[in-house]
Amino acid sequence: VLEPEPDPPKLGMLTTFDLDEYVHEALRLGAVGFLLKDTPPRELAAAVRTVADGQAMLSPSVTKRLLASYVDRAPSRAEAARGQLAGLTMREEDVIRAVARGLSNAEIGRELRLTEATVKAHVSRVLAKLGLANRVQAAILVHDADLG
């Protein structure tokens, strides 16, 4: 079993293969650079110095694809908000939508035919369930989820 070096060498990969799986594996194994062999000599020399300093250096085409893949995988703000709201009961969702419309507990109670105390309990439970500090945060979440 190999023990990690206290100060491991900096690793950059130079290859003709512009394949995402090679990039991902090289980075996963600790490479801080990934360049293609068609990199101009001056840029290659600069990249070697950059990698030796422990800084990241990726071919522009690799950087562009990695960023695009990250953006494609990242959930949209609406999807993330809807995911956060997914654990609510139908009644809790009704209450938080009313909160998002700016209604008071008394107004929500009249609209949903609940006592004000019951509405207050629902609001408190929803805020706690969602990890929110106040009604404004709840309204923003509902708005982000496009449920308002």
CYANA upper distance limits for C-alpha pairs under 8 A (distance plus 0.5 A):
  4 PRO  CA      8 PRO  CA      7.84
 10 LYS  CA     31 ALA  CA      7.60
 10 LYS  CA     32 VAL  CA      7.46
 10 LYS  CA     51 VAL  CA      6.81
 10 LYS  CA     52 ALA  CA      6.25
 10 LYS  CA     53 ASP  CA      8.34
 10 LYS  CA     54 GLY  CA      6.58
 11 LEU  CA     30 GLY  CA      7.52
 11 LEU  CA     31 ALA  CA      5.21
 11 LEU  CA     32 VAL  CA      6.44
 11 LEU  CA     33 GLY  CA      7.20
 11 LEU  CA     51 VAL  CA      7.50
 11 LEU  CA     52 ALA  CA      8.40
 12 GLY  CA     31 ALA  CA      5.79
 12 GLY  CA     32 VAL  CA      6.16
 12 GLY  CA     33 GLY  CA      4.59
 12 GLY  CA     34 PHE  CA      6.19
 12 GLY  CA     35 LEU  CA      8.13
 12 GLY  CA     48 VAL  CA      8.14
 12 GLY  CA     51 VAL  CA      6.90
 13 MET  CA     26 ALA  CA      7.73
 13 MET  CA     31 ALA  CA      7.33
 13 MET  CA     33 GLY  CA      6.35
 13 MET  CA     34 PHE  CA      5.17
 13 MET  CA     35 LEU  CA      6.61
 14 LEU  CA     34 PHE  CA      6.54
 14 LEU  CA     35 LEU  CA      5.39
 14 LEU  CA     36 LEU  CA      6.01
 14 LEU  CA     37 LYS  CA      6.54
 15 THR  CA     34 PHE  CA      8.36
 15 THR  CA     35 LEU  CA      7.02
 15 THR  CA     36 LEU  CA      5.52
 15 THR  CA     37 LYS  CA      5.98
 16 THR  CA     36 LEU  CA      5.98
 16 THR  CA     37 LYS  CA      5.84
 16 THR  CA     38 ASP  CA      8.06
 17 PHE  CA     22 TYR  CA      8.11
 17 PHE  CA     36 LEU  CA      7.69
 18 ASP  CA     22 TYR  CA      8.08
 18 ASP  CA     23 VAL  CA      8.32
 18 ASP  CA     36 LEU  CA      7.41
 18 ASP  CA     62 VAL  CA      8.02
 19 LEU  CA     23 VAL  CA      7.04
 20 ASP  CA     24 HIS  CA      6.61
 20 ASP  CA     62 VAL  CA      8.27
 21 GLU  CA     25 GLU  CA      6.55
 22 TYR  CA     26 ALA  CA      6.49
 23 VAL  CA     27 LEU  CA      6.65
 23 VAL  CA     34 PHE  CA      7.28
 23 VAL  CA     62 VAL  CA      8.22
 24 HIS  CA     28 ARG  CA      6.45
 25 GLU  CA     29 LEU  CA      6.62
 26 ALA  CA     30 GLY  CA      7.00
 26 ALA  CA     31 ALA  CA      5.90
 26 ALA  CA     34 PHE  CA      8.17
 27 LEU  CA     31 ALA  CA      5.28
 27 LEU  CA     32 VAL  CA      7.03
 27 LEU  CA     33 GLY  CA      8.35
 32 VAL  CA     51 VAL  CA      6.75
 32 VAL  CA     54 GLY  CA      7.35
 32 VAL  CA     55 GLN  CA      7.05
 32 VAL  CA     56 ALA  CA      5.25
 32 VAL  CA     57 MET  CA      6.89
 33 GLY  CA     47 ALA  CA      8.25
 33 GLY  CA     51 VAL  CA      6.59
 33 GLY  CA     55 GLN  CA      8.49
 33 GLY  CA     56 ALA  CA      6.00
 33 GLY  CA     57 MET  CA      4.97
 33 GLY  CA     58 LEU  CA      5.92
 34 PHE  CA     57 MET  CA      6.93
 34 PHE  CA     58 LEU  CA      5.35
 34 PHE  CA     59 SER  CA      6.83
 34 PHE  CA     62 VAL  CA      8.44
 35 LEU  CA     39 THR  CA      7.38
 35 LEU  CA     44 LEU  CA      8.48
 35 LEU  CA     57 MET  CA      8.08
 35 LEU  CA     58 LEU  CA      6.24
 35 LEU  CA     59 SER  CA      5.43
 36 LEU  CA     59 SER  CA      7.04
 39 THR  CA     43 GLU  CA      6.97
 39 THR  CA     44 LEU  CA      6.48
 39 THR  CA     59 SER  CA      8.27
 40 PRO  CA     44 LEU  CA      6.59
 41 PRO  CA     45 ALA  CA      6.68
 42 ARG  CA     46 ALA  CA      6.87
 43 GLU  CA     47 ALA  CA      6.51
 44 LEU  CA     48 VAL  CA      6.75
 45 ALA  CA     49 ARG  CA      7.02
 46 ALA  CA     50 THR  CA      6.69
 47 ALA  CA     51 VAL  CA      6.54
 47 ALA  CA     57 MET  CA      6.71
 48 VAL  CA     52 ALA  CA      6.52
 49 ARG  CA     53 ASP  CA      6.79
 50 THR  CA     54 GLY  CA      7.12
 50 THR  CA     55 GLN  CA      5.95
 50 THR  CA     56 ALA  CA      7.57
 50 THR  CA     57 MET  CA      7.27
 51 VAL  CA     55 GLN  CA      5.71
 51 VAL  CA     56 ALA  CA      6.72
 51 VAL  CA     57 MET  CA      6.98
 58 LEU  CA     62 VAL  CA      6.73
 58 LEU  CA     63 THR  CA      6.46
 59 SER  CA     63 THR  CA      6.72
 60 PRO  CA     64 LYS  CA      6.61
 61 SER  CA     65 ARG  CA      6.81
 62 VAL  CA     66 LEU  CA      6.57
 63 THR  CA     67 LEU  CA      6.61
 64 LYS  CA     68 ALA  CA      6.66
 65 ARG  CA     69 SER  CA      6.49
 66 LEU  CA     70 TYR  CA      6.63
 67 LEU  CA     71 VAL  CA      6.68
 68 ALA  CA     72 ASP  CA      6.57
 69 SER  CA     73 ARG  CA      6.70
 70 TYR  CA     74 ALA  CA      6.61
 75 PRO  CA     79 GLU  CA      6.29
 75 PRO  CA     80 ALA  CA      6.41
 76 SER  CA     80 ALA  CA      6.64
 77 ARG  CA     81 ALA  CA      6.62
 77 ARG  CA    144 ASP  CA      6.85
 77 ARG  CA    145 ALA  CA      7.83
 78 ALA  CA     82 ARG  CA      6.53
 78 ALA  CA    144 ASP  CA      5.65
 78 ALA  CA    145 ALA  CA      4.80
 78 ALA  CA    146 ASP  CA      6.99
 79 GLU  CA     83 GLY  CA      6.54
 79 GLU  CA    145 ALA  CA      7.21
 80 ALA  CA     84 GLN  CA      6.77
 80 ALA  CA    145 ALA  CA      8.12
 81 ALA  CA     85 LEU  CA      6.81
 81 ALA  CA    141 LEU  CA      6.42
 81 ALA  CA    142 VAL  CA      7.81
 81 ALA  CA    144 ASP  CA      6.50
 81 ALA  CA    145 ALA  CA      5.34
 82 ARG  CA     86 ALA  CA      6.50
 82 ARG  CA    145 ALA  CA      5.53
 83 GLY  CA     87 GLY  CA      8.39
 84 GLN  CA    130 LEU  CA      7.43
 85 LEU  CA     93 GLU  CA      8.27
 85 LEU  CA    130 LEU  CA      7.91
 88 LEU  CA     92 GLU  CA      6.16
 88 LEU  CA     93 GLU  CA      6.47
 88 LEU  CA    126 VAL  CA      7.99
 89 THR  CA     93 GLU  CA      6.66
 90 MET  CA     94 ASP  CA      6.73
 91 ARG  CA     95 VAL  CA      6.75
 92 GLU  CA     96 ILE  CA      6.65
 92 GLU  CA    122 HIS  CA      6.84
 92 GLU  CA    123 VAL  CA      8.19
 92 GLU  CA    126 VAL  CA      6.96
 93 GLU  CA     97 ARG  CA      6.56
 94 ASP  CA     98 ALA  CA      6.81
 95 VAL  CA     99 VAL  CA      6.68
 95 VAL  CA    108 ILE  CA      7.49
 95 VAL  CA    119 VAL  CA      7.80
 95 VAL  CA    122 HIS  CA      7.56
 95 VAL  CA    123 VAL  CA      7.37
 96 ILE  CA    100 ALA  CA      6.57
 96 ILE  CA    123 VAL  CA      7.57
 96 ILE  CA    126 VAL  CA      7.89
 96 ILE  CA    138 ALA  CA      7.30
 96 ILE  CA    139 ALA  CA      7.92
 96 ILE  CA    142 VAL  CA      7.94
 97 ARG  CA    101 ARG  CA      6.91
 97 ARG  CA    139 ALA  CA      8.05
 97 ARG  CA    142 VAL  CA      7.15
 97 ARG  CA    147 LEU  CA      7.74
 97 ARG  CA    148 GLY  CA      6.61
 98 ALA  CA    102 GLY  CA      7.17
 98 ALA  CA    103 LEU  CA      6.29
 98 ALA  CA    108 ILE  CA      6.76
 99 VAL  CA    103 LEU  CA      5.90
 99 VAL  CA    104 SER  CA      7.64
 99 VAL  CA    108 ILE  CA      8.18
 99 VAL  CA    135 ARG  CA      7.12
 99 VAL  CA    138 ALA  CA      7.86
 99 VAL  CA    139 ALA  CA      6.93
100 ALA  CA    135 ARG  CA      8.00
100 ALA  CA    136 VAL  CA      8.07
100 ALA  CA    138 ALA  CA      7.06
100 ALA  CA    139 ALA  CA      4.37
100 ALA  CA    140 ILE  CA      7.85
100 ALA  CA    142 VAL  CA      6.90
100 ALA  CA    143 HIS  CA      7.96
100 ALA  CA    148 GLY  CA      7.14
101 ARG  CA    139 ALA  CA      7.84
101 ARG  CA    148 GLY  CA      7.62
102 GLY  CA    139 ALA  CA      8.42
103 LEU  CA    107 GLU  CA      6.17
103 LEU  CA    108 ILE  CA      6.53
104 SER  CA    108 ILE  CA      6.64
105 ASN  CA    109 GLY  CA      6.52
105 ASN  CA    116 GLU  CA      6.15
105 ASN  CA    119 VAL  CA      6.32
105 ASN  CA    120 LYS  CA      6.74
106 ALA  CA    110 ARG  CA      6.81
106 ALA  CA    115 THR  CA      8.19
106 ALA  CA    116 GLU  CA      5.71
106 ALA  CA    119 VAL  CA      8.36
107 GLU  CA    111 GLU  CA      6.68
108 ILE  CA    112 LEU  CA      6.44
108 ILE  CA    113 ARG  CA      8.45
108 ILE  CA    114 LEU  CA      8.18
108 ILE  CA    116 GLU  CA      8.29
108 ILE  CA    119 VAL  CA      7.43
109 GLY  CA    113 ARG  CA      5.83
109 GLY  CA    114 LEU  CA      4.89
109 GLY  CA    115 THR  CA      5.88
109 GLY  CA    116 GLU  CA      5.85
109 GLY  CA    118 THR  CA      8.34
109 GLY  CA    119 VAL  CA      6.52
110 ARG  CA    114 LEU  CA      7.00
110 ARG  CA    115 THR  CA      8.23
114 LEU  CA    118 THR  CA      6.67
114 LEU  CA    119 VAL  CA      6.99
115 THR  CA    119 VAL  CA      6.86
116 GLU  CA    120 LYS  CA      6.62
117 ALA  CA    121 ALA  CA      6.70
118 THR  CA    122 HIS  CA      6.70
119 VAL  CA    123 VAL  CA      6.58
120 LYS  CA    124 SER  CA      6.64
121 ALA  CA    125 ARG  CA      6.58
122 HIS  CA    126 VAL  CA      6.51
123 VAL  CA    127 LEU  CA      6.60
124 SER  CA    128 ALA  CA      6.67
125 ARG  CA    129 LYS  CA      6.44
126 VAL  CA    130 LEU  CA      6.57
127 LEU  CA    131 GLY  CA      6.38
127 LEU  CA    132 LEU  CA      5.38
127 LEU  CA    133 ALA  CA      7.08
127 LEU  CA    134 ASN  CA      7.36
127 LEU  CA    135 ARG  CA      8.20
127 LEU  CA    138 ALA  CA      7.65
128 ALA  CA    132 LEU  CA      6.77
128 ALA  CA    133 ALA  CA      8.36
132 LEU  CA    137 GLN  CA      6.66
132 LEU  CA    138 ALA  CA      7.19
133 ALA  CA    137 GLN  CA      7.31
134 ASN  CA    138 ALA  CA      7.12
135 ARG  CA    139 ALA  CA      6.65
136 VAL  CA    140 ILE  CA      6.73
137 GLN  CA    141 LEU  CA      6.68
138 ALA  CA    142 VAL  CA      6.76
139 ALA  CA    143 HIS  CA      6.60
140 ILE  CA    144 ASP  CA      6.51
141 LEU  CA    145 ALA  CA      6.67
142 VAL  CA    146 ASP  CA      6.84
142 VAL  CA    147 LEU  CA      5.97
142 VAL  CA    148 GLY  CA      6.22
143 HIS  CA    147 LEU  CA      6.61
143 HIS  CA    148 GLY  CA      5.83
